[in-house]
C-alpha cells in the first residue's frame, strides 16, 4: 500500500514527455502491443490507473493483465480501480471527514503523529446539497412591494445585505439613466422574483443588482441551521492536506465538478496521468463528456478511496455508439440530446459503459456531450464516455486553461493513444456491441396543438395542422367544416391592413426557463433573429411577442454576444424574469385580433418555448398552442402562421422582393457552438472561479478552529466523535470467536439498504427522537437523518428504524425486535443497547439479496455500532457485502440450497462460531447453536485484501494502524 512501491512492476514503461526530464508518464500504449490498440478508450484509462498503482497487494499484475485482456474477460472478473480524485457532497462528506478527525485522535492515543492523517488522494467537498427552501419567491412575487407581506414579520435582514438606491449604467446607447427599483419595477415586472443567477443583472444595463430577499433569507436560515457542520468543514479544509471545501452558495457537486474541478490530465510530482473521479452524486457522470472517467458511488467506497484503497468493479461491457451523418439544419442541441437518450434507452445499456465514436461526435459541443453523459440515469448506463478530441481542447482553452498545459496535455494524450481523431489511421477500438445513430434520423419537432406529449415533426407541421382542422374535437382535432378552412378575416392594426386565417400566429413567446442548462438554443434564437433582421424580415406588429429569460445569465450572454438588439427589433424584448406566458400571464390581445378571431371562428395559434400548452392556457381565444425550441418560436413569428412548410415556402421577402426561406437564415451548429464557447462558457467559468476562490462574506468570516485535533463539543447534536476506534490497539489482536450470540433480527429476502440505513425525517416516537428530546431539542429542531450524519449516536438509533422493516420475530412491518433474555418487544436500538450492556454479541439472520439497493455507508456502520458481529444470509448484494467487511462485520453465507428454514432455525437460539487464524477466501466454517445443532457456512471473503481488512477489524482500523 505504500506509495513508493506503487507502479514498481511497470517502471520500464515510464517515459519522459518530449524528452523533458520534468514530465514523466507511464506509456501504457507499449503494453501488450495490438491488444492495447483495440481497447475502448474508457478501458485504457482503467488500465493506466492499474499500471500506475500496481503494488502486488491492492493492485496485482493479474489485475493489470485482466484489464488488458478486456475483450475476453469483460463481465467475468472483478478489477480494482484507483480514481485520481474524490468528490463529496455535504450529506456523504460529513461522516467521511468525521471519521478522519476521529482517526487523528486514535493515532495520537496509539502514540503516532496525528498530523500524518490525511486523505490519500485529492478530495473536494461541496456543501450546498442540504439547501432547504424556507422562503419561496412566490411570497414576494405576489406581494405589492418586493419583500412585503408576511415576510416583513420574519425578522430583520442581515446587515450583509446592501441595497444601493441607484446603480450607474455602463453607457449603453439605449440607457437613459440609472437603474433604480422604480424603473426596474416599471420595465420588467417583479424583478425581485429572479433568484437563479448570481450576480443578478439588470436586464437592460447589465449592472449587478442586490440579491432578492428570498435568496438572502434562505441563505441566512441555511447558514444558521448548518453552522456547526460548516465550521467542521472549514476546520477540515485547514488541517487536512488534499481536502478542498467549495464555499456554500456556489452550486451542486456535478456542476462544480464539470466547470471548476476537472483537470482532464493530472500533473502530480512531474507525473502525468488521466483525470478520473468517483463521487457521492449520481450526476458525476457528467464529466465523461470531457473525457474524464467518473461515476457515482456510495459513502464507504469514497471513504475507502480517500483512505488509499481502490474501488472494485466488474470489468464492464463497453457499448460503442457510432454517430454518423449530420443533423438536419433545423435540429437543435435539445433535439440531439433527447434523440440519443431515447435511442440508448431502447437499445438497453443498463450496467454498461457507453463510448461514442464516429464522424458525428465532432458535431457535438461539450455542452451537448456533458448533457448526454448526465442523462445516464435515464438509460441506465454506468457512464457515457467521450474521449478527448479537438473540440475538448478548444473548450478547455475557452475555460481558461493555461496554453502550455494544454499543449503538454495534448502531447501526453496522443502518446498514450487517449486522444480521439476522426482520421484515426489505426482504426476504432473493438466494442462489446456497436450501435449506430444516424444524426439525420433526429428531426426537429414541436408539440401540440393541445398537449405537450403530442410531438409533430416540423416537416409535417403543415399537413398535421390541416389534419387537426378536419379531426373531430379532441386532443388533436378542431372539426372545422371544409368550406370554412380557407376563410380569411382582414384586420386594421396600427394603420395597416393584415389578414388572419386558421393557423395564424398571434402569440410568440421565447421563454428560457426550461433551456438554461443548454444556452445553445437561446443563442440560436438570437442568431436567427440577427440574420432575419439583416435580410429585412419583420414580425407583424399584432403578434404578442415576448422574451422572458429564466435568469439574468441568459440576458448577459444574449447581450454580450450582440444578438439581443436583433431580438428586440423583432418584438422579442425582455419583459422580466418569471413564468409569464408559460402560465398564461400573457398581455391581452388587441381588440382587432380578438374581433377577427370571433368573427371568423378562427383557430389561431400561440407558439412558445415553455413546457405547457393546454388549450386555453395562453389565452381563452387562442385554441392551438405549440411548444417549440426558441429559434422555431422566432421563425413561426416571422412566418406569421404554423400552416407553412418551411422546406418549400418562404418566411417572407426582402426589400427587393426576393423570397427568404428559413434555411437562408437558420444559424449552423458551428456558428452557435462558436458563440456559445466565446460568450457563454468563458463568462460562466470566470464567474464560478471567482465565487469559489473568493468565497463569500458569511463563509470567509466564519470562525473555525485550526488545531491538529478537532475540539469535539460534547453538547453538539450534529458533530460527534464516533466510537469506531474506541478499542483500537497498536497491533491487530487474534481473531476472537463469536460465542453465544443472539439474533438481533430475523429477516427475509431482498432486505435493502433503505431498510437498514437511517434516511429521511426523524419520527417523533423513534429512538433518535428520544435522544434529541433528552438533549433539549423540540421536534421542529430534529432536522433529518441526512443532516445529522456526523452524529453516530443519532445514526445508530436510526439504523433499522424503517417502518417497512419486516422482522419475523414481530410478524408485521415495524422497526421492532425481541430482547430474548427479558422477552420484551423493543425498538431495535433499545434491544441492541440492552444486549451490549449484558456483553452479548449479535448476529443477523437474512434471506436472499441482503443489502440490495443503493450503496449506503450507514447500512454497514449502523449495525456495527449496534454490536452486530456477523450477518448470516443466503446471498448478498456485493457492494453491501464489501461494506460489511470494510467495517469489521463477518459476511457469512448458507451453503447452496440451505437457509434458516431448511436447517430448522428459529432465530431464538444462540450461535457460536470460531475463526481459524489462517483465514482463506471462501473458507467453510462450522456454527453450533444452543439447541445442539451444528451446520456449515461459507465465510464470504473473496481475496486476501478482504481478509486483511477483517483481521484488522475493518478498513478504518487498518489505515489508523498504518499511520501509527
FIKE-822663 format. One record per residue (C-alpha): residue in one letter; y, x negated, z negated. Coordinates in steps of 0.05 Angstrom, whole numbers, plus 5000, padded with zeros to 4 digits. Each point is the difference from the previous one (the first is absolute). Layout:
N
AYXZ/...
//
This chain:
964
X500050005000/X504649414991/X505349975055/X498849265019/X492850165020/X501850585045/X498949855073/X496749324987/X493950195041/X504350075062/X505049444991/X498049745068/X503650605031/X506849814971/X505049805053/X507549885002/X504650455038/X502849645061/X498649334968/X504450164940/X497249744936/X504050524961/X496350615028/X492550064998/X495050555014/X492650145006/X498550045074/X494650534994/X499950085076/X495749375002/X494850314955/X494050295037/X502549895071/X499550635043/X498150424939/X507249954976/X503050175067/X496750685003/X501750204928/X505150574991/X506749734977/X499350364933/X493349664987/X503149335017/X504950114943/X494250144952/X496549375025/X506149554989/X500750254929/X492649874988/X500449295027/X506349844961/X497150264934/X492949775007/X497949694933/X492550165003/X500650454939/X504750595012/X500049865075/X493749685027/X498649665067/X495150575012/X505850504996/X504049595051/X494150005048/X498850754990/X507250135022/X499349535059/X493750385019/X503750664994/X496950265065/X493150034968/X501950074926/X505150575003/X498450584953/X494249604971/X503049494952/X505249974945/X505349465007/X505449774953/X507350005022/X505749624968/X506550355021/X506349575001/X503950464954/X499850634959/X504750604998/X500350454940/X503850644987/X502150174929/X494350474980/X494749495017/X504349404987/X501350144927/X492749934975/X499149375042/X506249674971/X498350244929/X493249665008/X503349355020/X504850054940/X494150134953/X496249425031/X505749534981/X499150224927/X492549895005/X500749315031/X504749784945/X495250254946/X494549595033/X504549384997/X501949995074/X506849985032/X502450715015/X505049725050/X494249865047/X498450755006/X502750245067/X497450415058/X496249565049/X503650275061/X506950285016/X500750694970/X505650495016/X501350614958/X504050615020/X502450474946/X502250645036/X493550385003/X501250344933/X506250355027/X500550724977/X505150515025/X503550284939/X506050235040/X499750285070/X505449955052/X499650755011/X503450124933/X505949625025/X499650205073/X500750744983/X505649904949/X507250135020/X501949324974/X495549385007/X497049874932/X502250684973/X495950554970/X494949874945/X499749265015/X506849924966/X496650184935/X494749465008/X504449474970/X505049495025/X498349545057/X499049274989/X506349585003/X496449615054/X501950555048/X506449835034/X503650535040/X505949725038/X504750555023/X501149705069/X496349515044/X503649635056/X496850075069/X498449425045/X505150185053/X495950425047/X504450315054/X497650694979/X502049904928/X506250354975/X500049784929/X495949854939/X493650354981/X501150414938/X495750534969/X504150565030/X499449735070/X492549904993/X499250704975/X503850295059/X496749595054/X492849934979/X498250564954/X497149824933/X499749255010/X497649904929/X493250275019/X498249365037/X495649584955/X495249605044/X504349415020/X503349454960/X505449815011/X502250695021/X504850015059/X505750455019/X497350295065/X506649905036/X502749344974/X493549654978/X503049844933/X495649974938/X501150614956/X497850114927/X492850184987/X499050754991/X499450274930/X492650195010/X498249275014/X503849744941/X497250524952/X492849885022/X500949254997/X502850034930/X494450454975/X494849555033/X503049384971/X500150294930/X492950285006/X497149345025/X504449514963/X494349684961/X495949915063/X505849715038/X501549514944/X492749785000/X500149915075/X506349594995/X496849564947/X493949925046/X504349775058/X503349484956/X493949684968/X494550065053/X500049575061/X498150365064/X502850664974/X506050345033/X502650684979/X503650425052/X506050324964/X499850754987/X503650435051/X497549585059/X494350415028/X492550105009/X494949454999/X497650055072/X507150035028/X502449404959/X493649635019/X501550115073/X507449875000/X500749434950/X493649714971/X496249865065/X499149265017/X495450075061/X498249274990/X500149674930/X502349304990/X497749764931/X500249274981/X500449815074/X493850415016/X500750565052/X495550614998/X500350745020/X503650504955/X495450534971/X500750494943/X496550514957/X503850494959/X499650624957/X503150465052/X496150345056/X505649875050/X499549254994/X496650065068/X506950065032/X500749245002/X494149955049/X505150195052/X503149314989/X493349635006/X499149964925/X493150184975/X500750484941/X497450634967/X500350394935/X495149874943/X499350194927/X503149704938/X493949594980/X499549685070/X507349815001/X499649734929/X493949605020/X503849695058/X505749844953/X495049654955/X497349585058/X494050415023/X498850285069/X499550725023/X493050185023/X499050415063/X494450185048/X501249615064/X503050575040/X498950275069/X506249895043/X501750535052/X504049725057/X505350495025/X502349815069/X506750285020/X500750045076/X505050295048/X507250154984/X502850604965/X503550555037/X507449865006/X501750604955/X495049824945/X503249814934/X497449544945/X498050614959/X495950275059/X496449335005/X498549934925/X497450704993/X496049955064/X496449364978/X498850284930/X496950635029/X495449595045/X497649544944/X498650604956/X495750315055/X496249355014/X498149894927/X502049334971/X499150144925/X498649384959/X501149525058/X505449525024/X503750215062/X503149465044/X504750125058/X499949625065/X501650105073/X506350005042/X502650634968/X500949664932/X506249635024/X503450675013/X499650174926/X505849794957/X498849734930/X502350684972/X494750345044/X494649514977/X501550054926/X500350765004/X493250025033/X497349514948/X503150434945/X496150605026/X493349694980/X498750534947/X500750535055/X494249725040/X496149654944/X500049275024/X500649444949/X505649715042/X502849995070/X501649295021/X505249775051/X499449245011/X506549615002/X503149965069/X506849895033/X502350694978/X498549814928/X503849345005/X506150345031/X500050514943/X499549454948/X505949655032/X504150644994/X498150074927/X503049334982/X494049525003/X502149285005/X499449745072/X496449364980/X495150414959/X498750465059/X498649405045/X494949704951/X497050694990/X498950105074/X497149295008/X495250114942/X497750695022/X498649755070/X496349394973/X495150444961/X499850535055/X503250554959/X505550135051/X498850585048/X502049915072/X499250515056/X498349425047/X494649734954/X495849565045/X494249974951/X499150755001/X500150524945/X495749984937/X493450364997/X500450644958/X494950464967/X502450555045/X505650055051/X504150635011/X505450085052/X506450384994/X504050065064/X507250074981/X500950425063/X495950544965/X505250084946/X504950525023/X506750214972/X499650684968/X504150534966/X497950564953/X501550735007/X502650495013/X498450294932/X495449534961/X499749244988/X492649975016/X500750275071/X500749365040/X502550015072/X500149405046/X507149895027/X497150005070/X497350714987/X506250264967/X502550435058/X493450335015/X498650104925/X506750344989/X498750465059/X493250174970/X503450164933/X504550495035/X493950365029/X495649994938/X499750574951/X504449934939/X496649504954/X499949264981/X501249805072/X502450635034/X506450405010/X497450545050/X506150025046/X499150465059/X499049625066/X506150325032/X504449764943/X497649294995/X505349745049/X505850384969/X506549614994/X506050184956/X506849685011/X504449804942/X507149774995/X500949434951/X506049554988/X503150175067/X493749905042/X494350435026/X492849854983/X493350345013/X494750144948/X492850165016/X493250004967/X498849294975/X507349834992/X501249504944/X505250244950/X498449554941/X498449265004/X499549604936/X498149274990/X497349944930/X497349334975/X496850204934/X493049965029/X501549385042/X503149524951/X493949554995/X500249875075/X507249925024/X498049905073/X500250755015/X507150064973/X502249395039/X496650295062/X504250634992/X506349584995/X498449575060/X498350615041/X506750314980/X503549355022/X496850015068/X501350755008/X507449924985/X500649415046/X496750425055/X505150554990/X495450504967/X502450464945/X497250544953/X502650705011/X505150164945/X496850664978/X493749634976/X500249884924/X498649254997/X499649594937/X497649334971/X497550014929/X497249334978/X495149964942/X503849414971/X506149585009/X495749435027/X498950425063/X507650065009/X500649264988/X495249785055/X502450535050/X507149754991/X498549264998/X495850065064/X505950345034/X496750665019/X503250464949/X506450145042/X495650225059/X496250494957/X506650274976/X502550095072/X493950445014/X501650414938/X495149674953/X504949834945/X497949854930/X500550644959/X497549714934/X493749784964/X495050544985/X495050485030/X505350415037/X497050315063/X492949884979/X500650514944/X504250485040/X506949744978/X502850065070/X507250185014/X500650705031/X499450035076/X506150225038/X501250745011/X499549895075/X492949724992/X497950534950/X502450565046/X496549705060/X493449934963/X500450714976/X502250285067/X494349675040/X494850004944/X499549265015/X494849524972/X504849434984/X497849354969/X501349514945/X497649295005/X499949544939/X496749374975/X497950304933/X493350254976/X500750764997/X501350495057/X497650684978/X503050595038/X506950184974/X500449394954/X505849685037/X503650655017/X497450715002/X502450075072/X496549375025/X492850195010/X497049375031/X500549354961/X497149335019/X498949384959/X501249375041/X501549264992/X507449834993/X500849755072/X496750635027/X504850424959/X505849665035/X496550075068/X498950754992/X507150094975/X502649665064/X495450425043/X502250634963/X493150315006/X492749884982/X497950355064/X500249345038/X495049505029/X503149334984/X495749665053/X502650405059/X506650334977/X506549644984/X503750044934/X506550075037/X504549655050/X504849414995/X507350065020/X498149835072/X494950575002/X493949564996/X494050294962/X498549644935/X492850054975/X497549874930/X496349395025/X506849715022/X502849994929/X493849944956/X500249334963/X494049555008/X495849814939/X502349285011/X507350214994/X498750404937/X495949444968/X505449485015/X505550424968/X495450174942/X498649274985/X507349775008/X503750564965/X495050334952/X494849504977/X504949444985/X504750454961/X494450324960/X496849344982/X506649694980/X501650594954/X493049984968/X500549254989/X506750074965/X497250564956/X494049594979/X503549344990/X506350274967/X496650554960/X504550534968/X504350054939/X494850364958/X494449515016/X504449384997/X502950194932/X493250204971/X498449564941/X492949714997/X496849444959/X498549345032/X495049754948/X493449685020/X496250564965/X502150725006/X502950284935/X495850634994/X503450584966/X494950324954/X503950665002/X499950045076/X496050565032/X500649715070/X498449254995/X494549774953/X495849374996/X493050215022/X493849824960/X496049685057/X500749314969/X499150184926/X493249664993/X501149445050/X496749344983/X501449335033/X493049985030/X495950615022/X494950214948/X492750125017/X498650695030/X498850484943/X494950565003/X502250725001/X496550294939/X499350744981/X505550235046/X501850735002/X501750375064/X507450185001/X499450445062/X494250285040/X502850125070/X497350255066/X501049795072/X506549805034/X504249884938/X506549745030/X505249524974/X504550614993/X495150274947/X500349334963/X507049725008/X506250294966/X504750325051/X505450535004/X503450344943/X497949934927/X497050654975/X503150244934/X493250064965/X497349335023/X498549384960/X505749655035/X504850564981/X497849954927/X501449255002/X507050105029/X501650574952/X498149564941/X505249515024/X505550524999/X500150215073/X500850725023/X496050285059/X506249935044/X499849254987/X492649905016/X501449805072/X493649875040/X493949564996/X502749625060/X506449844965/X496249764938/X495049555034/X502849424960/X497550314935/X492549924992/X500050474940/X502450575044/X495649825058/X493749924958/X501250694970/X500950285071/X493349715024/X495050565015/X505550504982/X499450375066/X498950754988/X495150015059/X495349494967/X493050304995/X496249684942/X492950264996/X500449964924/X505450545001/X497450435058/X506850185029/X506049635030/X504049714942/X502449314976/X495250044941/X493649684975/X495550004939/X500249484945/X492550014984/X499949704931/X504450574975/X498450525053/X507450145012/X502950205068/X506249575009/X504849745052/X496849415035/X504949514969/X499050284929/X492449945006/X500549295027/X504749824944/X495050244948/X494449615034/X504349374999/X501550074926/X492550064988/X498749375043/X495850395050/X500049765073/X500550525055/X497150115069/X501250535054/X494450365037/X501650235070/X497050225066/X501549795072/X506549715026/X503149854932/X507349795007/X501250275070/X507050175024/X506349594998/X500049314968/X503050054931/X500449434951/X500150434937/X493450335022/X496949344976/X505149774948/X499850674963/X492450034988/X500149274978/X505250144947/X496150624978/X494349534983/X495550125061/X495349395010/X496150255060/X499550565050/X493150235023/X500450385066/X495750165061/X505249685047/X507249765000/X506249995043/X500149255013/X507449904984/X499350344933/X493749614984/X503849355014/X505550254953/X495050124944/X497549285006/X507249755004/X501650324933/X493449814965/X495750635006/X492849915024/X498450455061/X492750204992/X496250395052/X493850434996/X494249775043/X499650355068/X497550714992/X501250014925/X505550334959/X501350264930/X496350655014/X493949685032/X499549534940/X500650574951/X506549744969/X504350494961/X505849534987/X499350134925/X495749384991/X502649314984/X499049455052/X498649254990/X500349465052/X499449244998/X503049545053/X496649345019/X504849414995/X498449835073/X502250625037/X498750045074/X502550495053/X496150664999/X495749814940/X495650544969/X500950134926/X496350444950/X503350544957/X496850274937/X502150674970/X499750254928/X494450475021/X495649415020/X500850085075/X500749355040/X502449995072/X502749505050/X506949975031/X503649545049/X505849584977/X504550135059/X503149305007/X500449785073/X501849274995/X501249414954/X507550144996/X498850694970/X495049714950/X505049464980/X505450524989/X495450444959/X497849424956/X507349864985/X501150724979/X503850175064/X505249725047/X505749974950/X496149594950/X497449545055/X507049835024/X502949954929/X494849474984/X501949635063/X507249964975/X497649774931/
//
